[in-house]
Amino acid sequence: MKLGATEIILILAVVLLLFGGKKIPELMKGLGKGIREFKDASKGEEASSAPSTTEEKK
């Protein structure tokens, strides 16, 4: 199943209507943080020996 430009625009419009313009950046920030944590956890032993970048930012 292939998504065309029209379908993608329609999906984005529905998401914008459901969550509003102010909430979408917060959702994307949370999604990015989750993906980053998943990548760090998937590295396994290599990441545990060195401090992660998320801990340094705090």
JOPENOR-V743005 format. One line per field, one symbol per residue. phi: phi as a letter, one per 30 degrees, with the letter a starting at -180 (. if undefined). psi: psi as a letter, one per 30 degrees, with the letter a starting at -180 (. if undefined). A space follows every 10 residues. Layout:
BEGIN
phi->???
psi->???
END
This chain:
BEGIN
phi->.cccdddddd ddddddddci dddddddddd dddddddddd dddidddddc dddddddd
psi->kkkleeeeee eeeeeeeefl effeeeeeee eeeeeeeeee effbeefffk klfeeef.
END
